[in-house]
């Protein structure tokens, strides 16, 4: 099992053959409107949200998942994502978390995150979330430039973004993440830097800094906007990494920066190939069943109507498959190599049930090419490997 103390850090990262940590992801499928770049499972909200029915469906889904586990395991984190979870009433989130506590064991120091859109900021609602047990707040700012927010289809402006952070602090949240995007249509290097500086000025504990990806099937995918040059994006990202480090935000994953003790435990569990239950329309889950090496992935039925109807059908899973050896190798590396500190080889064995010899040829080749650094059983991407992660991962594909 992996343990991260308050500050995290390679020298205290450990792994054993115990069952992986178990997290819970809860998907809220509604937004005020769909952004043109978004390919997540979300849709515009109906006039009246079926909050009570949806809460009960989520709890039924979780009960079925827990009943199927070979042994009782505590939840180490809960992440309520979307979509726009901040559309939900405080009493809905309170009832949901109460129901989860009745069904599952929770780690004493559990991290409970809820995502919020600045355009749906409500101080009273934020306070209700905090009272319900949410202790980490993630605000989807994306940019502090009005023209970029408009181009991205966001429903908030820079003033509302800052107001959302103030409302979160007033509600008692001491652990706030800001989501930012870069590489936006027409964005300049100075605008990228200005966004980072504006985010830091709000004194969050964590910043997620994602490059915009144009996905097929989205409005941006159908009518591709003109994006900045790749070199400009890379230079801007490097400048952001250096600047954030200088003001106390350490990069611990490709897109994640945290103050000491504020790494996102839920996302770390993904990257360290831990287990997680996914509930809600289209939610994904990954579970180790009975023994290391028997890993299944589940996808829940898509669409709120189908999901709610599944309560009467007695099951929410649309797809389930067991990962083969090649899948285990690639998925582990896909996640673990996003971590700037990398991973101990014993973690690979503990999470996949495979011998480290299974990845040794790929590691040796990557080291010779300057993409990986291997030291005393610890593997981490080099600066070059971090910049060319897709090329690095190809060395582990059979």
N, C-alpha and C positions, 0 to 999 in steps of 0.2 A: 504493500500500500504506500502511496506517495504522501508525504507530509510536507507542507510548506509552513514554516514558522512565520512570525509576523512580517519579517522583511523578505521572505523567500530567500533564494540564493543557492547556488550550486553546491556549496560545501556541506549543506545540511539536507539536501534532497536524498531521500531514501526510497527503496522499493523492496517489497517482499512478495512472496507467492500468494498472499491473501487475496480475497475477492476484491476487485477494483472498487473505488468509491462509487456511490450511487447518487445521481442527481435527478432532478425533475424539471422538464421543460413544459410549460403551459402555453399553448398558442391561442392568441385572440385574433380572429380573422378579419376584423372590421377596421376600416379607416374612414375618415371624413371624405376623402377621395383618394384615388390611386395615383401615385406619382409615376411619371413617364419612364423612369429608369428601373422601377421596382419589378422584380420577378418573384417575390415572395408570395406565399399563399394568403393574399388579402383581397378584399373587395370593398366597395363603398358601403357604408352602413345603411341598414334600413331605417325607416323613420323611428321605429321603436325597437330597441335591442331586446332580444329574448333572454335577458340576463339570468333570471331565475332558472329557466329550463336549461340554459347553457351551463350554469354552475353545476347543476345536478348531473348533467351528462358528463362533464369533466370528472366529477367525483366517482361516477360509475366506471368510467374508463380507467381511472387510477386503481380502483378496487380490483378490477379484473387483472390489471398488470401485476399488482402486488400478490394476488392469489397465485399467479403463475410462476413466481420466483421460487427456486428450490430452498432458499433460506431467508429469514427475515434480516433485512439490512437497513440501517438508518439512512435517511436522506441527508446529504452533506450540503446541498444547495438547491434552491428553487429559483427558476427564472421565468417570469411572466413576460412573454414577448409577442410580437405581432408583425403586421397589423399595428393597432394603437390601443394597448391595454388601458391607457388613461381615459378611454371612453367609458370604462366600467365605473359604476357607482362604488363609493367606498364600502357600502354594506355588502355589495357583491364580492369584492375582494376579501372582506372580513369573513363572510360565510364560506368562501372557497378555502381560505387558509385554516379556518376552524375545522372544516371537513377533512382537510389533509392531515391535520394533527390527530384526528380521531382514527384515521386509517393507517397512518405510517408512523414509525419512529423517526424523530428528527434529531440530528446532531445538536448538542447544546449550543454550539456557536454557529448555527446554520446561517448561511448567507441567503437572503431573499431579495431578489432584484425585480423591479418593475420598470418597463420602458414607458416613456411619456413623450408626447408630441407637444412642443411649446404652444401650438395652436389650440390645444385642448387643456391648457394650464388652468387650474382652479385651486386656489389656496386651501379652501375647505376640504376639497377632495384629496389633495395631497396629504393633509393632516390625517384624514381618515385612513389612507393607505398606511401611513406610519403607525397609527394606533393599531391597525390590524396585524402588524408584524413585518411589514416590508422594511428592510433596513439598508437597502442600496437602491439608488434611483438613477436611472439612465435616461438622459434627455437627448432626443434626436435633433440637435441643432443643425448639423450638416454644413452650414456656412453662416458667417456674420455679414455677408454682402447681400443687400436686397436684390440686386439683379441676378445673382446666382440662385438665391432661394426661389425667385420667380421662375427662372429657367428650369429648375428642378421640380417645379410643381408643388412646392411646399405651401402649407396653408398659414405659415407664420412669417413674421418679419424679424429683423434683428432686435427690435425693442422687446418683442414678445419672448424671444430666446433668453434675453437677460432677465426678464421678469419671471420666467419659469424657474431659473436657477434661484432667484431670490425667494420665490414661493416655496421651493424645496427646502431651502435653509430655514425659512420661517416655520415650516412644518416639522422641523427637527431632524432632517436628514444630515448625517455627518459623513456620508459616503456617497458622493455624486460622481457619475461618469458623464462626459459629454461626447457624443458621436459627432465627428467631423468627416467630411469628404474632401478629397483633393483630385486634381486632374479634371476639373469641371469644364464644360464647354466655354472656351474663351478665357479661361482663368490664367492670370499672369503669375510669375514667381512672387512678385510683391504682394499680390492678393492672397496667395497661399500663406505667406509669412504673416500677413495681417490677421488671417483667421486663427492661426496658432496663437498669436499674441493676445487676441481678444479672448480666446478660450482660457488661457493661463490667467488673464486678469480677473476672471471669475472665481479663481482658486478652487477648481475641482480636485478631487482625489485621484481621478483617472481620466484619461483621454483615449478614445478609440479613433484612429486616424486611417480611414479607408480610401483607397483609390477607386474612383468611379469605374465600374465595369459595365460596358454596354452589352446587355443580354438579348439574345434572340427572342422574339415574341413580345417584346415590350415596345411601346411607342418609340423610344430611343433606338431600339433595334431595327424598327421598320423605317425610320427616318433619322439615320445616324447623324448626330450633331458633330460639329468640328471640334475635336478635342485638342488639348495642347500637345506639343511635340513630346515624344517619350523621354528624350534627354532632359527637357525642361522639368517634366514630372519627377524624374529620378533625382535631379539636382535639388528640386524643391523638397523632396522627401528627406534627402540626406541633411539638408539645412535644418529641417524641422527636428530630426532626430538629435542633432547636435545642440540646437537651441533648447529643446525640452530637457535634455540631460543637464544643461547648465542651470536650469531653474528647478531641478529636483525631481524630474519625471524620468525614470529609467525605462528604457524599452525592454520588454521581456518577451514579446511576441511580435511578429511581422507588423501588426497594426495596433499594438496595445502598449500604453505608457502609463506608469503608475508611480505615485509617491510610495515611500517605504510602508510596507504592510497593507497596501491597498490593491494588490493584484486581484483580478476577478477570479474568484475560486471556481465559479461555474464554468467559465470558459477554459480555465486551466485543466479542468477535468476532461473536457473535450480533447484538448491538445495532448494530454498525457494518456489518452486512450482509455479513460475511465468509462463507466457505464452510465447510461441515463435513460429514463423513461420519458417518452414524448406523448402528451395528451393534447387533444384539440384537432380540428380539421387539418389534414395534411402533415401533422407533426411526425417527426422521425424519432426513433429510439434505437439504442444499441445496448444489448445485454449479454453478459457472459453467463451461460447457463451450466450449472453442475460442475464444470471444470474449465480451467484456462484452455483456450483453443476452440471451445464450442461457443461461438459468438453469433448472435442473430441480430438482424436489423429488421425493424418494423416501421411501416408507414401507415398512418391512420387515414380513413376515408376522407376524401377532399370535399370541401364545401360545407358551410354551416347547416344547410337543410339535410344533407345526407348524414352528417354527423349526428344531428339531433334525432333523426329517424333510427339511427343505429342503436339507440337505447332500447327500443322494442325488439330489434333483431338479436340483441344479446351479445354483440361484438362490434368493435370499432376498427379492427385491423383490416386494411385493404391488401397489404402486401407484407409477406414475411419471408426472409431467406437467410440461410446460414452462410457465413463467410467461409470460403475455401482458403487454403494456405496462401495462395498468391494474393487474394483479397486482403487477408490479415496483414501481410507484409506491406502492401502498398498503402492501406488505410492507416496503419500505425505510422509509417514514415511521413505520409501526407500531413498528419497532425503534428507529430513530435518535432519535425524539422522546421516548423514555424516558430518554435521556441528559440530565442537567441542563445540561451544557455545549453540547448540541446537536451540530451537524455542519457542516463546510464544504460549500458547494454543489458543489465539485469532487468530493467523495466520492460524491455522488449520481450524477454522470456516470460516475465510474470504476466504481461497483458495478453500475449498471443499464444502462449503454451508452446512456442517453437524455440529451437536452439538458436543461439546467436550466430551459429555457423550459417544459418539461412540467409543472413544479410552481410556476412563478412566479405564476400567478393565485391558487392556493390560499395561497401564502405572503403575497401582498399583502393578500388578504382577511383572513387570520388576524392580520396585523400591525394592520390597521385595527380589528379587534375586540379587540385587546389580548391575543391568545393566543400570539403569536410575537414575538420580537425579531430583527430582521435588521440585521447590522452587518458591513460589509466582506466580504461573501460568506460570512458565518457565520450560521447559523440556530439559534436555541435557543428552547425554550418559555419563556414568561413564567411568573411564579408562578401566574397565573390559568390559563394553558394547561396547566401541569403538574397542576393540580387537576382540570381538565376535559378530560383527554386524549382521551376518546372523542368529545367534541364537536369538538375540534381535528382529529382524524383524518377526520371526516366531510367536511371541506373538501377532502380529496384523493380522495374517492370519485367515480367517474364512473358 
